Amino acid sequence: MAQYDLTSKIAPQLDRHLVFPLLEFLQEKQLYPDDQILKSKIELLSKTNMVDYAMDIHKSLYRTEEVPQEMTDRRVEVVARLKSLEEMAAPLIFFLQNPSLVQELRSDKQYNLQMLNDRHQIGPDQIEALYQYAKFQFECGNYSGAADYLYQYRALCTNSDRSLSALWGKLAAEILMQNWDVALEELNRLKEIIDSKNFASPLNQLQSRTWLMHWSLFIFFNHENGRNGIIDLFFQERYLNAIQTNGHHLLRYVATAVIVNKRRRNMIKELVKVIQQEQYAYKDPITEFMECLYINYDFEGAQKKLIECEEVILNDPFLGKQVQEGNFVTVPLRDEFMENARLFIFETYCRIHQCIDIRMLADKLNMSYEEAERWIVNLVKNAKLDAKIDSTSGTVVMGTNHTSMYEQIIENTKQLSMRTYVLANNVASAAVPTAQAASSMRV
């Protein structure tokens, strides 16, 4: 299933620290050789300050206790730089860690800057040092400390670009600490800035939206209300345009969110429209399943794609999250996806046929006959469908209120013919008096 792995498309849109969870997942799933994953980790770490972690991976990769001298030298540099930044930012950090002193701060940033300078001799250099110290802490892997310092820095910063950079860092730190509620707040705050800020060019704004959507995947597939959140964000016109321009592969995630979210089934039509528009730019089993079912009405194709969808979900870092339940490990999103996808197949099939063979339907749903029969019984009961099951003949018979798609087309055609006939008569009736009036005028 490595052919459907999107890591190579997603990673360039992420902070390098956010790529580590993806590599950990791929290593666990063994989609790639272990040595290849470890080399990728070392390459990522080479541009961070997480030197000890890089040393451990090097030892594991090359099965040795020795590390290159350049790693040892790099560690010395990192420790020295960390100490230097800590000393530069120390006066401001001392102030911020003292509750009685913090009470002197107000909502007015200019007042705060003047007060810090006059009363505590803390100026722009110390505030800049706090930013650099927070950023260095982040690069060292101390995400908690970095998040705190970046929050405090933004409360004092008057440079909008630097404040925006700090907010990106704060968002990354919260994601890496899996603080999903706080991360969602930062995501919404960042979105508001991106949508309202005057960028140097539209391309910069487009790129920021693209980054935001990729980073949001961590939040939306972990937050309790994330499946609504991703639909709300990705279907906004400006963000949908960004997907169609810069991130076609994101269709996998919005399609999955729509399929598993029973309350947002009203978005299926819009989703199918986008999938159809972008089918030549991107497709995978999940988008192809929707295409087979709602565009081509190809039930055999949908059945085959559903099998592939399960594998795609299990091997996707965002969709394949495992949950331990007692002695069992489950993938909740996989289970919901398969259940709802089968429901989509059943409902679409019922729109076309009035009498349905359970055995044939079981094949289309990738279930045994007994499982399919139980599933249909529960579905008819819970969804209050106008249908009954004939166990003797092994069929599902739709009720008298059910109208097949073919019948709907015929009925609509009849209605269209009738409306056309009435309209023609009205036009003709209106034309008679007009002709008579014209004749009398000539006389």
C-alpha positions in Angstrom: 0.0 0.0 0.0 3.0 2.3 -0.2 1.7 3.6 -3.5 -1.1 5.3 -1.7 1.2 6.8 1.0 0.9 10.6 1.0 3.8 11.4 3.3 6.0 12.6 0.4 3.2 15.1 -0.6 2.3 16.2 3.0 5.8 16.5 4.5 6.9 19.5 2.5 3.9 21.5 3.8 4.7 20.7 7.5 7.3 21.9 10.0 10.0 19.3 10.1 9.1 18.4 13.7 5.6 17.5 12.6 7.0 15.0 10.2 8.4 12.8 13.0 4.9 11.4 14.0 4.3 10.4 10.4 7.7 8.6 10.2 7.0 6.8 13.5 3.6 5.6 12.1 5.2 4.4 8.8 8.0 2.6 10.8 5.4 0.8 12.9 3.4 -0.2 9.8 6.6 -1.3 8.0 5.5 0.2 4.7 9.2 1.0 4.0 12.5 -0.7 5.1 13.4 0.2 8.6 16.8 1.6 7.5 15.1 3.9 5.1 12.9 5.4 7.8 15.9 5.8 10.2 17.9 7.6 7.6 15.0 9.9 6.9 14.8 10.7 10.7 18.5 11.5 10.8 18.2 13.8 7.8 15.3 15.6 9.5 17.2 15.8 12.8 20.3 17.3 11.2 18.5 20.6 10.9 17.2 20.7 14.4 18.9 20.9 17.9 17.7 17.4 18.9 21.3 16.1 18.8 20.9 13.4 21.5 18.0 11.9 19.6 20.0 11.9 16.4 22.8 10.1 18.2 20.5 7.4 19.4 19.1 6.8 15.9 22.6 6.7 14.4 23.5 4.0 16.9 20.4 2.0 16.1 20.9 2.4 12.4 24.5 1.4 12.2 24.5 -0.9 15.2 27.3 0.8 17.0 28.0 2.8 20.1 30.2 5.3 18.3 28.8 8.5 16.8 30.4 10.8 14.2 32.6 13.6 15.6 30.4 16.2 13.9 27.5 15.1 16.0 29.6 15.5 19.2 30.7 18.9 18.1 27.2 19.9 17.2 26.0 18.9 20.7 28.7 21.2 22.3 27.5 24.1 20.0 23.8 23.5 20.9 24.5 23.5 24.7 26.6 26.7 24.4 24.0 28.5 22.3 21.2 27.5 24.7 23.1 28.8 27.7 23.8 32.1 25.8 20.2 32.7 24.9 19.0 31.8 28.4 21.3 34.5 29.8 20.1 37.1 27.3 16.4 36.4 28.0 16.9 35.9 31.8 15.6 39.3 32.9 12.4 39.0 31.0 11.9 35.3 31.9 12.4 36.3 35.6 9.8 39.0 35.2 7.3 36.7 33.5 7.7 34.0 36.1 6.9 36.4 39.0 3.1 36.6 39.4 3.2 39.9 41.3 5.3 41.5 38.6 3.1 40.1 35.8 0.1 42.0 37.3 1.8 45.2 36.2 1.1 44.3 32.5 -1.9 45.7 30.7 -3.7 44.9 27.4 -1.9 48.0 25.9 1.3 46.6 24.4 2.9 50.1 24.0 2.3 50.7 27.7 3.9 47.3 28.6 7.0 48.0 26.5 7.5 51.4 28.1 6.8 50.1 31.6 9.3 47.2 31.2 11.9 49.5 29.9 11.5 52.2 32.6 10.9 50.0 35.7 12.9 46.8 34.9 15.4 47.8 32.2 13.9 45.3 29.8 14.1 46.5 26.2 13.7 45.3 22.7 16.8 43.2 22.9 15.5 41.1 25.8 12.2 40.6 24.0 13.9 39.5 20.9 16.0 37.2 23.0 12.9 35.6 24.4 11.7 34.8 20.9 15.0 33.3 19.9 15.1 31.3 23.2 11.6 30.0 22.6 12.5 29.0 19.0 15.7 27.3 20.2 13.7 25.4 22.9 11.3 24.2 20.2 14.3 23.0 18.0 15.6 21.1 21.0 12.3 19.3 21.4 11.1 21.1 24.5 7.7 21.9 23.1 6.1 22.7 26.5 8.6 25.4 27.3 8.5 26.7 23.7 4.7 27.0 23.8 4.8 29.0 27.0 7.5 31.4 25.9 5.9 32.0 22.5 2.6 32.8 24.1 4.3 35.3 26.4 6.3 36.7 23.4 3.2 37.4 21.4 1.7 39.3 24.3 4.6 41.8 24.0 5.4 41.7 20.3 4.4 44.6 18.1 5.8 43.2 14.9 2.9 41.5 13.0 5.1 39.2 10.9 7.2 38.1 13.9 4.0 37.6 15.9 2.5 35.4 13.1 5.7 33.3 13.0 5.4 32.8 16.8 1.8 31.7 16.4 2.8 29.1 13.8 5.4 27.8 16.3 2.9 27.8 19.2 0.4 25.8 17.0 3.1 23.2 16.1 4.1 22.9 19.8 0.5 22.3 20.9 0.0 19.7 18.1 3.2 17.8 19.2 2.0 17.8 22.8 -1.4 16.6 21.6 -3.2 19.4 23.3 -6.0 19.3 20.8 -8.4 21.9 22.4 -5.7 24.5 22.6 -4.3 23.5 19.2 -7.8 24.1 17.7 -8.0 27.5 19.3 -4.6 28.4 17.8 -5.7 27.0 14.4 -8.8 29.2 14.4 -6.7 32.3 15.5 -4.2 31.6 12.7 -7.0 31.2 10.1 -8.5 34.5 11.1 -5.1 36.2 10.6 -4.5 34.5 7.3 -7.9 35.5 5.9 -7.7 39.1 7.0 -4.0 39.9 6.6 -2.7 41.9 3.6 -0.1 39.6 2.1 2.6 40.7 -0.3 1.1 38.6 -3.0 -1.9 36.3 -3.4 0.5 33.4 -3.8 1.7 33.9 -0.2 -1.8 33.8 1.1 -2.5 30.7 -1.0 0.6 29.0 0.5 -0.4 29.9 4.0 -3.9 28.4 3.5 -2.3 25.3 2.1 0.0 25.0 5.2 -2.9 25.6 7.5 -5.0 22.8 6.0 -2.1 20.3 6.2 -1.3 21.2 9.8 -5.0 20.9 10.6 -5.1 17.2 9.8 -3.4 16.4 13.1 -6.1 18.3 15.0 -9.2 17.3 13.0 -8.6 13.6 13.2 -7.9 13.7 16.9 -10.3 16.4 18.3 -13.8 15.2 19.2 -15.4 17.7 16.9 -12.8 17.5 14.2 -14.8 15.8 11.6 -17.2 18.7 11.5 -14.3 21.1 11.6 -12.5 19.7 8.6 -15.7 19.8 6.5 -16.4 23.4 7.6 -12.9 24.5 6.7 -12.1 22.6 3.6 -15.4 23.4 1.9 -15.0 27.2 2.3 -14.6 28.6 -1.2 -11.1 30.0 -0.6 -9.8 26.8 1.0 -11.5 24.6 -1.6 -9.7 26.7 -4.3 -6.4 26.1 -2.4 -7.1 22.3 -2.4 -7.8 22.4 -6.2 -4.6 24.4 -6.8 -2.0 23.2 -4.3 -3.3 20.2 -2.5 -5.4 17.7 -4.5 -4.4 14.9 -2.2 -6.3 16.5 0.7 -9.5 15.2 -1.0 -8.8 11.9 0.7 -9.3 13.5 4.1 -12.4 15.6 3.4 -14.0 12.6 1.6 -13.4 10.4 4.6 -14.8 13.0 6.9 -18.0 13.3 4.8 -18.4 9.5 4.6 -18.0 8.9 8.4 -20.1 12.0 9.4 -23.8 11.0 9.3 -24.9 14.5 10.1 -23.1 16.0 7.1 -24.5 13.9 4.4 -25.8 17.0 2.8 -22.2 17.6 1.6 -22.0 14.4 -0.5 -23.3 16.2 -3.6 -20.7 18.9 -3.3 -17.9 16.4 -2.6 -18.8 14.3 -5.6 -18.7 17.4 -7.8 -15.2 18.3 -6.6 -14.0 14.7 -7.0 -15.3 14.6 -10.5 -13.6 17.9 -11.4 -10.3 16.8 -10.0 -10.3 13.1 -11.0 -7.5 13.7 -13.6 -5.3 15.4 -11.0 -5.8 13.1 -8.1 -7.5 9.8 -7.2 -7.1 7.1 -4.6 -9.4 4.2 -3.5 -11.5 6.5 -1.3 -12.2 9.1 -4.0 -12.6 6.3 -6.6 -15.2 4.7 -4.3 -17.3 7.8 -4.4 -16.8 8.1 -8.1 -17.9 4.5 -8.7 -21.0 4.9 -6.5 -22.3 8.3 -7.2 -21.0 9.1 -10.7 -20.8 5.8 -12.6 -23.3 3.8 -10.5 -20.7 1.0 -10.8 -21.5 -1.3 -7.8 -18.9 -3.9 -8.8 -16.3 -1.2 -8.9 -17.4 0.3 -5.6 -17.2 -3.1 -4.0 -13.6 -3.6 -5.1 -12.6 -0.1 -4.1 -14.2 -0.6 -0.6 -11.7 -3.4 0.0 -8.8 -1.1 -1.0 -10.3 1.8 1.1 -9.8 -0.3 4.3 -6.2 -0.8 3.5 -5.6 2.8 2.7 -7.2 3.9 6.1 -5.2 1.4 8.1 -1.9 2.6 6.5 -2.6 6.4 6.7 -1.0 8.2 9.7 -4.1 10.4 10.2 -6.9 7.9 9.5 -5.4 4.7 10.9 -5.2 5.7 14.6 -5.4 2.6 16.8 -7.3 2.5 20.1 -6.8 -0.1 22.8 -10.0 -1.5 24.2 -9.3 -4.1 26.8 -7.3 -6.9 25.1 -8.3 -5.7 21.6 -6.9 -3.0 19.3 -9.3 -1.3 17.0 -9.2 1.4 14.4 -12.5 3.4 15.1 -12.4 5.4 11.9 -11.9 2.3 9.8 -15.0 0.7 11.4 -17.2 3.8 10.9 -16.0 4.2 7.3 -16.8 0.7 6.4 -20.2 0.8 8.1 -21.3 4.1 6.4 -19.8 3.1 3.0 -21.9 -0.1 3.0 -24.9 2.1 3.9 -24.2 4.3 0.9 -24.0 1.3 -1.4 -27.2 -0.1 0.0 -29.2 3.1 -0.3 -27.9 3.8 -3.8 -28.8 0.3 -4.9 -32.2 0.6 -3.4 -32.9 3.8 -5.4 -32.4 1.8 -8.6 -34.0 -1.6 -7.7 -37.3 -2.5 -6.0 -36.5 -6.2 -5.3 -32.9 -6.9 -4.1 -31.3 -10.3 -3.7 -29.6 -10.4 -0.3 -26.8 -12.8 -1.5 -25.9 -10.5 -4.4 -26.0 -7.5 -2.0 -23.8 -9.4 0.5 -21.2 -9.7 -2.3 -21.3 -6.0 -3.0 -20.9 -5.2 0.7 -18.1 -7.7 1.2 -20.1 -9.6 3.8 -21.3 -13.1 4.4 -25.0 -13.8 3.7 -25.8 -14.1 7.4 -23.9 -10.9 8.2 -25.6 -9.1 5.3 -29.1 -10.3 6.4 -28.5 -9.1 10.0 -27.1 -5.8 8.8 -30.1 -5.2 6.6 -32.6 -6.1 9.3 -31.0 -3.6 11.7 -30.8 -1.0 9.0 -34.4 -1.3 8.0 -35.4 -1.2 11.7 -33.2 1.7 12.7 -33.6 3.8 9.6 -37.3 3.0 9.4 -37.1 2.1 5.7 -40.2 1.2 3.8 -39.0 -2.3 3.1 -39.5 -5.9 4.2 -37.2 -9.0 4.1 -38.4 -12.2 2.5 -36.3 -14.8 4.2 -37.7 -17.6 2.0 -36.6 -16.1 -1.3 -33.7 -14.3 0.3 -34.7 -10.9 -1.0 -35.4 -7.3 0.2 -38.6 -5.9 -1.2 -39.0 -2.1 -1.1 -42.4 -0.8 -0.1 -45.1 0.6 -2.3 -44.0 4.1 -1.5 -40.6 3.3 -3.0 -40.0 4.7 -6.5 -37.0 3.4 -8.5 -34.7 5.7 -10.3 -36.0 4.6 -13.6 -39.5 5.3 -12.6 -38.5 8.7 -11.3 -37.0 9.5 -14.7 -40.1 8.4 -16.6 -42.4 10.3 -14.2 -40.3 13.4 -14.5 -40.3 13.1 -18.3 -44.1 12.8 -18.3 -44.3 15.9 -16.1 -42.0 17.8 -18.4 -44.1 16.8 -21.4 -47.2 18.0 -19.7 -45.6 21.3 -18.6 -44.4 21.8 -22.2 -47.9 21.1 -23.6 -49.5 23.6 -21.2 -46.9 26.2 -21.9 -47.4 25.8 -25.7 -51.2 26.2 -25.2 -50.7 29.3 -23.1 -48.4 30.9 -25.8 -50.9 30.0 -28.5 -53.8 31.4 -26.6 -51.9 34.6 -26.0 -51.0 34.9 -29.7 -54.7 34.8 -30.9 -55.9 38.1 -29.4 -52.6 39.7 -30.4 -53.2 38.6 -34.0 -56.8 39.9 -34.0 -55.7 43.2 -32.6 -53.1 43.6 -35.3 -55.7 42.8 -38.0 -58.2 45.4 -36.7 -55.4 48.0 -36.7 -54.7 47.3 -40.3 -58.4 47.7 -41.2 
